[in-house]
Amino acid sequence: MVQVRMMNEELFAKAIKEFNVAGELVRARQEEKQGLLDEFDQECKRFFYGKISRRALQSSVNKTNKELHRLDSEIRQNMTKSRHAGARAMHVVSTQTPVAFRATLSGITGGGESKPKRRKARRRKRR
């Protein structure tokens, strides 16, 4: 009996799940970053209206910059994870090239995997 090559669904599902998780983490960190920026904007307004001192604002600047740097690195890290998971899923899918079969009166023919055509090596020209 002829069998068609089946995709490893478990591996594909795992790669897609990793892709989704990394994407959700990127979105969550971006929302956290926006909240931090909004909070710092409020601090700047409080300084402008004289509610807090310059020293308190400087402390807030240092804290905010450190937190922004941490969030940016986490976003980049999760983007890389997402990129790798997507590439892994694409690899699983791209190996599923269809094998040609034909039904004939004598049965099923084909199924031989076609080998990729190799290009001849070019000769280098001597000068």
C-alpha positions in Angstrom: 0.0 0.0 0.0 1.3 3.4 -0.9 1.6 6.0 1.8 1.9 9.7 1.6 4.5 11.4 3.8 2.7 13.1 6.7 3.8 16.2 8.5 5.0 16.0 12.0 2.1 17.9 13.5 3.4 17.8 17.0 6.6 19.6 16.1 4.7 22.1 14.0 2.2 22.8 16.8 5.1 23.3 19.2 6.8 25.8 16.9 3.6 27.7 16.4 2.9 27.8 20.2 6.4 29.2 20.8 5.8 31.8 18.1 2.5 32.9 19.7 4.0 33.0 23.2 7.0 35.1 22.1 4.6 37.4 20.1 2.4 37.9 23.2 5.4 38.7 25.3 6.5 41.3 22.8 3.0 42.9 23.0 2.9 42.7 26.8 6.4 44.4 27.1 5.3 47.1 24.7 2.2 47.9 26.7 4.4 47.9 29.9 6.8 50.3 28.2 3.9 52.6 27.1 2.7 52.6 30.7 6.1 53.5 32.0 6.4 56.4 29.5 3.0 57.7 30.5 4.0 57.5 34.2 7.2 59.5 33.5 5.2 62.1 31.5 3.1 62.6 34.6 6.3 63.0 36.7 7.5 65.7 34.2 4.2 67.6 34.5 4.4 67.4 38.3 7.9 68.9 38.1 6.8 71.6 35.7 4.0 72.7 38.1 6.5 72.7 41.1 5.0 69.7 42.9 8.3 67.7 43.0 12.0 68.8 43.1 14.6 68.5 40.4 16.3 65.9 42.5 13.2 63.8 42.6 12.8 64.1 38.8 16.4 63.1 38.3 15.8 60.0 40.4 12.8 59.3 38.3 14.8 59.8 35.1 17.4 57.2 36.2 14.8 54.7 37.3 12.9 55.1 34.0 15.9 54.8 31.8 17.0 51.6 33.5 13.5 50.1 33.2 13.3 51.2 29.5 16.6 49.5 28.8 15.4 46.3 30.4 12.1 46.3 28.5 13.8 47.0 25.2 16.2 44.1 25.7 13.3 41.8 26.6 11.4 42.9 23.5 14.5 42.2 21.3 15.0 38.8 22.9 11.4 37.8 22.4 11.5 39.0 18.8 14.5 36.7 18.2 12.7 33.8 19.8 9.7 34.5 17.6 11.9 34.7 14.5 13.5 31.3 15.3 10.2 29.6 16.0 8.7 30.9 12.7 11.8 29.7 10.8 11.4 26.3 12.5 7.7 26.1 11.5 8.6 27.1 7.9 11.2 24.4 7.8 8.7 21.7 8.9 6.3 22.9 6.2 8.8 23.3 3.4 10.0 19.7 3.7 6.5 18.6 2.8 6.9 18.8 -0.9 4.3 16.6 -2.6 5.4 13.4 -4.2 3.8 12.8 -7.6 1.6 9.7 -7.9 -0.6 8.7 -10.8 -3.4 6.2 -10.8 -3.4 3.9 -13.8 -5.3 0.8 -14.8 -2.4 -1.3 -13.6 -2.2 0.4 -10.2 -0.4 3.4 -8.7 2.8 4.7 -10.4 5.3 7.2 -9.3 6.4 8.0 -5.8 10.0 8.2 -6.7 11.4 11.4 -5.1 12.9 13.6 -7.7 16.5 14.6 -7.0 17.4 18.2 -7.3 19.2 19.0 -10.5 22.8 19.7 -10.0 24.5 22.5 -11.9 27.7 21.8 -13.7 30.7 23.5 -12.2 32.0 26.3 -14.4 35.5 26.3 -15.6 37.5 29.3 -14.7 38.9 31.2 -17.5 42.6 31.6 -17.6 44.1 34.9 -18.5 
